[in-house]
Amino acid sequence: MTFEAYEAIVDESGYEARGRERQALSLGIDRLERIQKGRFNLEDLVESLLYVRRLWTIFIEDLGNPENGLPEKLRADIISIGLWVIKEADRLREEKSNDVMQLIEINRLIRDALR
């Protein structure tokens, strides 16, 4: 295998990973939009917020890995966003907040940046 072929595979796998991340974020956004529109029961609310929380926990763990290829400053910034998302999801689940729109918007921004 030549270096160029290897580089193409690595680039393609990164593209595929970003695609999976976009899909996961889109699913979270769909769930949050159902909450915003009032189309949920208590179990849906908890499951949706826990999904978003778990997703961002996975992102944070990956970003915290020194082998992650993103620049350190960018990783730190996204980790900060992720910690905020987790905190806000917990606040919604604990009924300390009812503002789902902020979570939807930040998840959209991150998802759209992955293109």
Residue frames as a rotation matrix with the C-alpha (Angstrom) as fourth column:
MET 1
0.591 0.807 0.000 0.00
0.807 -0.591 0.000 0.00
0.000 0.000 -1.000 0.00
THR 2
-0.319 -0.689 0.651 1.39
0.640 -0.663 -0.388 3.39
0.699 0.292 0.652 -0.95
PHE 3
-0.825 -0.041 -0.564 1.37
0.487 -0.558 -0.672 6.35
-0.287 -0.829 0.480 1.38
GLU 4
-0.837 0.535 -0.120 -1.16
-0.528 -0.729 0.436 8.11
0.145 0.428 0.892 -0.87
ALA 5
-0.251 0.761 -0.599 -3.54
-0.020 0.614 0.789 5.15
0.968 0.210 -0.138 -0.67
TYR 6
-0.414 0.043 -0.909 -3.19
0.869 0.316 -0.381 5.01
0.271 -0.948 -0.168 3.12
GLU 7
-0.951 0.021 -0.307 -3.78
0.090 -0.936 -0.341 8.76
-0.294 -0.352 0.888 3.36
ALA 8
-0.615 0.772 -0.160 -6.95
-0.506 -0.232 0.831 8.42
0.604 0.592 0.533 1.26
ILE 9
-0.135 0.549 -0.825 -8.27
0.491 0.760 0.425 5.69
0.861 -0.347 -0.372 3.57
VAL 10
-0.618 -0.147 -0.772 -7.54
0.777 -0.265 -0.571 7.79
-0.120 -0.953 0.278 6.66
ASP 11
-0.952 0.282 -0.118 -9.20
-0.296 -0.947 0.126 10.85
-0.077 0.155 0.985 5.12
GLU 12
-0.387 0.844 -0.372 -12.22
-0.297 0.268 0.917 8.76
0.873 0.465 0.147 4.11
SER 13
-0.220 0.301 -0.928 -12.54
0.776 0.630 0.020 7.18
0.591 -0.716 -0.373 7.56
GLY 14
-0.862 -0.089 -0.499 -12.44
0.396 -0.733 -0.553 10.66
-0.316 -0.674 0.667 9.11
TYR 15
-0.772 0.625 -0.115 -15.20
-0.553 -0.570 0.608 11.74
0.314 0.533 0.786 6.76
GLU 16
-0.194 0.699 -0.689 -17.25
0.145 0.715 0.684 8.68
0.970 0.033 -0.240 7.70
ALA 17
-0.522 -0.052 -0.851 -16.70
0.842 0.127 -0.525 9.37
0.136 -0.990 -0.023 11.41
ARG 18
-0.953 0.192 -0.236 -17.91
-0.138 -0.964 -0.226 12.95
-0.271 -0.182 0.945 10.98
GLY 19
-0.520 0.799 -0.300 -20.95
-0.448 0.044 0.893 11.59
0.727 0.599 0.336 9.15
ARG 20
-0.176 0.422 -0.889 -21.77
0.644 0.733 0.220 9.29
0.744 -0.534 -0.401 12.06
GLU 21
-0.758 -0.133 -0.638 -21.30
0.605 -0.508 -0.613 12.18
-0.243 -0.851 0.466 14.49
ARG 22
-0.869 0.489 -0.079 -23.66
-0.478 -0.787 0.390 14.34
0.128 0.376 0.918 12.39
GLN 23
-0.264 0.799 -0.540 -26.24
-0.053 0.547 0.835 11.54
0.963 0.249 -0.103 12.40
ALA 24
-0.341 0.086 -0.936 -25.98
0.872 0.400 -0.281 11.12
0.351 -0.912 -0.211 16.17
LEU 25
-0.912 -0.005 -0.411 -26.34
0.188 -0.895 -0.406 14.87
-0.365 -0.447 0.817 16.70
SER 26
-0.706 0.695 -0.134 -29.32
-0.490 -0.343 0.801 14.97
0.511 0.632 0.583 14.31
LEU 27
-0.175 0.634 -0.753 -31.05
0.472 0.726 0.501 12.25
0.864 -0.268 -0.426 16.31
GLY 28
-0.544 -0.089 -0.834 -30.44
0.827 -0.226 -0.515 14.22
-0.143 -0.970 0.197 19.51
ILE 29
-0.965 0.196 -0.176 -31.77
-0.223 -0.963 0.150 17.39
-0.140 0.184 0.973 17.86
ASP 30
-0.460 0.837 -0.296 -34.91
-0.167 0.246 0.955 15.54
0.872 0.488 0.027 16.70
ARG 31
-0.168 0.364 -0.916 -35.50
0.843 0.535 0.058 14.33
0.511 -0.763 -0.396 20.24
LEU 32
-0.741 -0.164 -0.651 -34.97
0.542 -0.719 -0.435 17.81
-0.397 -0.675 0.622 21.69
GLU 33
-0.894 0.447 -0.030 -37.35
-0.361 -0.681 0.637 19.32
0.265 0.580 0.770 19.11
ARG 34
-0.207 0.838 -0.506 -40.07
0.342 0.546 0.765 16.88
0.916 -0.014 -0.400 20.18
ILE 35
-0.320 0.037 -0.947 -39.57
0.944 -0.064 -0.322 18.08
-0.072 -0.997 -0.014 23.76
GLN 36
-0.949 -0.102 -0.298 -39.77
0.097 -0.995 0.029 21.70
-0.299 -0.001 0.954 22.63
LYS 37
-0.680 0.722 -0.127 -43.03
-0.406 -0.227 0.885 21.04
0.610 0.654 0.448 20.76
GLY 38
-0.328 0.547 0.770 -44.54
-0.910 0.035 -0.413 19.27
-0.252 -0.836 0.487 23.77
ARG 39
0.531 0.497 -0.686 -44.79
-0.706 0.708 -0.033 15.90
0.469 0.502 0.726 22.00
PHE 40
-0.490 -0.728 -0.479 -43.45
-0.219 0.635 -0.740 13.70
0.844 -0.258 -0.471 24.75
ASN 41
0.818 0.550 -0.168 -44.28
0.038 0.240 0.970 11.90
0.574 -0.800 0.176 27.92
LEU 42
0.741 -0.537 0.403 -42.05
-0.625 -0.332 0.706 11.86
-0.245 -0.776 -0.582 30.98
GLU 43
0.503 -0.560 0.658 -40.23
0.310 0.828 0.467 8.72
-0.807 -0.031 0.590 29.84
ASP 44
0.617 -0.246 0.748 -39.51
0.749 -0.111 -0.654 10.30
0.244 0.963 0.116 26.42
LEU 45
0.859 -0.278 0.431 -38.21
-0.322 -0.946 0.031 13.42
0.399 -0.165 -0.902 28.12
VAL 46
0.597 -0.645 0.478 -35.81
-0.470 0.201 0.859 11.50
-0.650 -0.737 -0.183 30.33
GLU 47
0.464 -0.411 0.785 -34.65
0.622 0.782 0.042 9.19
-0.630 0.469 0.619 27.51
SER 48
0.755 -0.135 0.641 -34.06
0.507 -0.500 -0.702 12.12
0.416 0.855 -0.309 25.15
LEU 49
0.781 -0.463 0.418 -32.07
-0.579 -0.788 0.208 14.12
0.233 -0.405 -0.884 27.67
LEU 50
0.498 -0.615 0.611 -30.04
-0.232 0.585 0.777 11.08
-0.835 -0.529 0.149 28.69
TYR 51
0.646 -0.254 0.720 -29.31
0.738 0.451 -0.503 10.38
-0.197 0.856 0.478 25.00
VAL 52
0.772 -0.340 0.537 -27.93
0.009 -0.839 -0.543 13.90
0.635 0.424 -0.645 24.56
ARG 53
0.685 -0.509 0.521 -25.96
-0.696 -0.249 0.673 13.58
-0.213 -0.824 -0.525 27.78
ARG 54
0.529 -0.473 0.704 -24.43
0.218 0.878 0.426 10.23
-0.820 -0.072 0.568 26.77
LEU 55
0.744 -0.222 0.630 -23.60
0.641 -0.027 -0.767 11.49
0.187 0.975 0.122 23.29
TRP 56
0.704 -0.476 0.527 -21.71
-0.368 -0.879 -0.304 14.48
0.608 0.020 -0.794 24.64
THR 57
0.644 -0.503 0.576 -19.98
-0.499 0.294 0.815 12.33
-0.579 -0.813 -0.061 27.25
ILE 58
0.593 -0.411 0.692 -18.64
0.647 0.755 -0.107 10.19
-0.479 0.511 0.714 24.39
PHE 59
0.727 -0.309 0.614 -17.52
0.344 -0.609 -0.714 13.30
0.594 0.730 -0.337 22.50
ILE 60
0.738 -0.433 0.518 -15.78
-0.653 -0.654 0.382 14.70
0.173 -0.620 -0.765 25.58
GLU 61
0.617 -0.520 0.591 -13.97
-0.057 0.719 0.692 11.41
-0.785 -0.461 0.414 26.26
ASP 62
0.573 -0.391 0.720 -12.76
0.816 0.357 -0.455 11.29
-0.079 0.848 0.524 22.66
LEU 63
0.713 -0.274 0.645 -11.68
0.059 -0.893 -0.446 14.94
0.698 0.356 -0.621 22.71
GLY 64
0.776 -0.400 0.487 -9.81
-0.609 -0.275 0.744 14.39
-0.164 -0.874 -0.457 25.96
ASN 65
0.734 -0.521 0.436 -7.69
0.498 0.849 0.177 11.68
-0.462 0.087 0.882 24.37
PRO 66
0.168 -0.753 -0.637 -4.22
-0.271 -0.656 0.704 13.10
-0.948 0.054 -0.314 23.55
GLU 67
-0.685 -0.432 0.586 -4.25
0.365 0.493 0.790 11.07
-0.631 0.755 -0.180 20.33
ASN 68
0.475 0.870 0.128 -7.27
0.650 -0.249 -0.718 13.00
-0.593 0.425 -0.684 19.04
GLY 69
-0.223 -0.678 0.701 -6.11
0.974 -0.125 0.189 14.77
-0.041 0.725 0.688 15.88
LEU 70
0.654 0.509 0.560 -7.82
0.547 -0.829 0.115 18.10
0.522 0.231 -0.821 16.49
PRO 71
-0.315 -0.756 0.573 -5.80
0.066 -0.620 -0.782 21.10
0.947 -0.208 0.245 17.70
GLU 72
-0.660 -0.049 -0.750 -5.64
0.707 0.298 -0.642 21.31
0.255 -0.953 -0.162 21.48
LYS 73
-0.931 0.316 -0.184 -7.42
-0.216 -0.881 -0.422 24.70
-0.296 -0.353 0.888 21.68
LEU 74
-0.403 0.815 -0.416 -10.31
-0.724 -0.006 0.690 23.48
0.559 0.580 0.593 19.52
ARG 75
-0.324 0.241 -0.915 -10.62
0.375 0.921 0.110 20.31
0.869 -0.307 -0.389 21.60
ALA 76
-0.852 -0.044 -0.522 -10.72
0.516 -0.240 -0.822 22.38
-0.090 -0.970 0.227 24.79
ASP 77
-0.798 0.585 -0.147 -13.39
-0.596 -0.802 0.048 24.67
-0.090 0.126 0.988 23.34
ILE 78
-0.204 0.747 -0.633 -15.59
-0.483 0.486 0.729 21.76
0.852 0.454 0.262 22.26
ILE 79
-0.528 -0.021 -0.849 -15.13
0.621 0.672 -0.403 20.07
0.579 -0.740 -0.342 25.64
SER 80
-0.958 0.181 -0.223 -16.35
0.032 -0.705 -0.708 23.28
-0.286 -0.685 0.670 27.30
ILE 81
-0.464 0.829 -0.313 -19.40
-0.830 -0.283 0.481 23.29
0.310 0.483 0.819 25.05
GLY 82
-0.249 0.332 -0.910 -20.01
-0.013 0.938 0.346 19.63
0.968 0.098 -0.229 25.85
LEU 83
-0.809 -0.078 -0.583 -19.85
0.566 0.168 -0.807 20.24
0.161 -0.983 -0.091 29.59
TRP 84
-0.816 0.561 -0.136 -22.38
-0.504 -0.808 -0.306 23.05
-0.281 -0.181 0.942 29.19
VAL 85
-0.295 0.723 -0.624 -24.69
-0.658 0.319 0.682 20.77
0.693 0.612 0.382 27.13
ILE 86
-0.444 0.079 -0.893 -24.53
0.446 0.884 -0.144 18.06
0.777 -0.462 -0.427 29.81
LYS 87
-0.933 0.066 -0.354 -25.24
0.295 -0.421 -0.857 20.59
-0.206 -0.904 0.374 32.56
GLU 88
-0.647 0.723 -0.242 -28.22
-0.757 -0.648 0.086 22.05
-0.095 0.239 0.966 30.67
ALA 89
-0.267 0.536 -0.801 -29.62
-0.308 0.740 0.598 18.60
0.913 0.407 -0.032 29.88
ASP 90
-0.641 -0.019 -0.767 -29.41
0.646 0.526 -0.553 17.76
0.414 -0.850 -0.325 33.59
ARG 91
-0.928 0.311 -0.204 -31.11
-0.132 -0.787 -0.603 21.05
-0.348 -0.533 0.771 34.50
LEU 92
-0.407 0.810 -0.422 -33.97
-0.818 -0.117 0.564 20.25
0.407 0.575 0.710 32.12
ARG 93
-0.295 0.251 -0.922 -34.29
0.132 0.966 0.221 16.70
0.946 -0.057 -0.319 33.44
GLU 94
-0.684 -0.033 -0.729 -34.37
0.724 0.094 -0.684 18.02
0.091 -0.995 -0.041 37.02
GLU 95
0.313 0.880 0.356 -36.96
0.856 -0.424 0.295 20.65
0.411 0.212 -0.887 35.97
LYS 96
0.037 -0.395 -0.918 -34.62
0.657 -0.682 0.320 23.51
-0.753 -0.615 0.235 36.95
SER 97
-0.698 -0.195 -0.690 -34.96
-0.378 -0.718 0.585 24.88
-0.609 0.669 0.427 33.42
ASN 98
0.247 0.773 0.584 -37.45
0.345 0.493 -0.799 24.65
-0.905 0.399 -0.146 30.57
ASP 99
0.494 -0.165 -0.854 -35.36
-0.681 -0.684 -0.261 26.24
-0.541 0.710 -0.450 27.80
VAL 100
0.436 -0.265 0.860 -34.76
0.408 0.910 0.074 23.46
-0.802 0.319 0.505 25.29
MET 101
0.991 0.060 0.121 -34.07
0.135 -0.401 -0.906 25.89
-0.006 0.914 -0.406 22.43
GLN 102
0.486 -0.874 0.000 -30.53
-0.851 -0.473 0.226 26.66
-0.198 -0.110 -0.974 23.58
LEU 103
-0.094 -0.491 0.866 -29.65
-0.237 0.856 0.460 22.96
-0.967 -0.162 -0.197 23.54
ILE 104
0.639 0.387 0.665 -31.17
0.531 0.402 -0.745 22.57
-0.556 0.830 0.052 20.09
GLU 105
0.966 -0.229 -0.117 -29.24
-0.252 -0.754 -0.607 25.54
0.051 0.616 -0.786 18.71
ILE 106
0.188 -0.966 0.179 -25.83
-0.874 -0.081 0.478 24.54
-0.447 -0.246 -0.860 20.07
ASN 107
-0.040 -0.153 0.987 -26.27
0.113 0.981 0.157 20.97
-0.993 0.117 -0.022 18.82
ARG 108
0.856 0.365 0.367 -27.25
0.412 -0.051 -0.910 22.31
-0.313 0.930 -0.194 15.39
LEU 109
0.754 -0.620 -0.219 -24.19
-0.654 -0.742 -0.148 24.56
-0.070 0.255 -0.964 15.29
ILE 110
-0.133 -0.832 0.539 -21.87
-0.641 0.487 0.593 21.69
-0.756 -0.266 -0.598 16.14
ARG 111
0.231 0.298 0.926 -23.58
0.401 0.838 -0.370 19.30
-0.887 0.457 0.074 13.73
ASP 112
0.969 0.218 0.112 -23.43
0.195 -0.404 -0.894 21.81
-0.150 0.888 -0.434 10.88
ALA 113
0.487 -0.863 -0.132 -19.75
-0.826 -0.504 0.252 22.52
-0.284 -0.013 -0.959 11.58
LEU 114
-0.040 -0.490 0.871 -19.00
-0.189 0.859 0.475 18.84
-0.981 -0.145 -0.126 10.92
ARG 115
0.863 0.431 0.264 -19.77
0.178 0.229 -0.957 19.21
-0.473 0.873 0.121 7.19
